[in-house]
Amino acid sequence: MSAPEDEERLLPLAQRWPRASKFLLSGCAATVAELATFPLDLTKTRLQIQGEAALARLGHGAREAAPYRGMVRTALGIVQEEGFLKLWQGVTPAIYRHIVYSGGRMVTYEHLREVVFGKGEDKHYPLWKSVIGGMMAGVVGQFLANPTDLVKVQMQMEGKRKLEGKPLRFRGVHHAFAKILAEGGVRGLWAGWVPNIQRAALVNMGDLTTYDTVKHYLVLNTPLEDNIMTHGLSSNLIGSHKATQR
């Protein structure tokens, strides 16, 4: 075995497979953020579907009949009536979605920045390139994640069917995937992908531009280097900011 190959085998995994490492790191960061904020997403969804179901049954008297009012009361009601762990009911498809979406968009953005657009002579990435790269990365990430996004929404709608007294359609995440695939084929997994990628393009125009700006600032103004640790810190800062805006 040649010397360059020996040296490559001794490198850390993050340097040997940088794209795969960034995909996994972005997916892990997104998973942690999703687990931390999912109860907020669940209570928001419960309030929405509860209001829709009550309005369909009772019309203008729906407000008085609603069992939950407000995010805090909704969360406490779920804990008291269903158990603490029910605050994370349905988190599996959300985690699948964020791993694919976050990992896909970050790998795409890094590839566009390093290979397609390239940095300037001063190693700075111009804002206009960051904006275009962010939008394109958002489109790719959301397109890849559309099947998991679809299943997540379908699983959330099961709560509305339960409130309306209708039979549930899915026994779990994998059953939802199989049923959608059986009924609509492969194309059925990408239902609604056009508006989804349009939204993702606009969201990532801000998210990834901010991510790149934060990382560039950290490299220039702190002892941190442009490595996987700085990438993870920048991703977590953006993830925390998004979580507060839900």
Residue pairs with C-beta under 8 A, 6 or more apart in sequence:
8 16
9 16
13 21
14 21
14 227
14 228
18 110
18 228
19 107
19 110
19 111
21 228
22 103
22 106
22 107
22 110
22 228
22 231
23 103
23 104
23 106
23 107
24 103
25 228
25 231
25 232
25 235
26 102
26 103
26 105
26 106
26 107
26 235
27 98
27 99
27 100
27 102
27 103
29 102
29 232
29 235
29 236
29 239
30 98
30 99
30 101
30 102
30 103
30 239
31 95
31 98
31 99
32 236
32 239
33 98
33 236
33 239
33 240
33 242
33 243
34 91
34 94
34 95
34 98
35 88
35 91
35 95
36 243
37 243
37 246
38 87
38 88
38 91
38 94
39 75
39 87
39 88
40 71
40 246
41 94
41 246
42 78
42 87
42 88
42 89
42 90
43 71
43 74
43 75
43 78
43 87
44 71
44 246
45 156
45 159
46 68
46 74
46 78
46 159
47 68
47 71
47 74
49 156
49 157
49 159
49 160
49 163
50 66
50 67
50 68
50 163
51 62
51 66
52 160
53 160
53 163
53 164
54 62
54 63
54 65
54 66
55 62
56 164
57 65
57 164
58 65
67 77
68 74
68 77
75 87
78 86
78 87
79 86
79 87
82 89
90 152
90 155
90 156
92 173
93 148
93 151
93 152
93 155
93 173
93 176
94 152
96 148
96 151
96 152
96 173
97 145
97 148
97 149
97 151
97 152
98 145
100 141
100 144
100 145
100 148
101 141
101 142
101 144
101 145
101 148
101 149
101 200
102 141
102 235
103 141
104 140
104 141
104 144
104 145
105 137
105 138
105 140
105 141
105 142
105 200
105 204
105 208
106 137
106 141
106 208
106 235
108 136
108 137
108 140
108 141
109 133
109 134
109 137
109 204
109 208
109 212
112 133
112 136
112 137
113 119
113 125
113 129
113 130
113 133
113 212
116 133
117 125
117 129
117 132
117 133
119 125
120 126
124 216
125 212
125 216
127 209
130 208
130 209
130 212
130 213
131 205
131 209
133 208
134 204
134 205
134 206
134 207
134 208
134 209
134 212
135 201
135 202
135 204
135 205
136 201
137 204
137 208
138 197
138 200
138 201
138 202
138 203
138 204
138 205
138 207
138 208
139 197
139 200
139 201
141 200
141 204
142 149
142 193
142 196
142 197
142 199
142 200
143 190
143 193
143 197
146 189
146 190
146 192
146 193
146 196
146 197
147 177
147 180
147 189
147 190
149 196
150 180
150 189
150 190
150 191
150 192
151 173
151 176
151 177
151 180
154 169
154 170
154 176
154 180
155 170
155 173
155 176
158 168
158 169
158 170
161 167
161 168
161 169
162 168
169 176
169 179
170 176
170 179
177 189
180 188
180 189
181 188
181 189
184 191
207 238
207 242
210 238
210 241
211 234
211 235
211 238
214 234
214 237
214 238
215 226
215 230
215 231
215 234
218 224
218 230
218 233
218 234
219 225
219 226
219 230
224 230
224 233
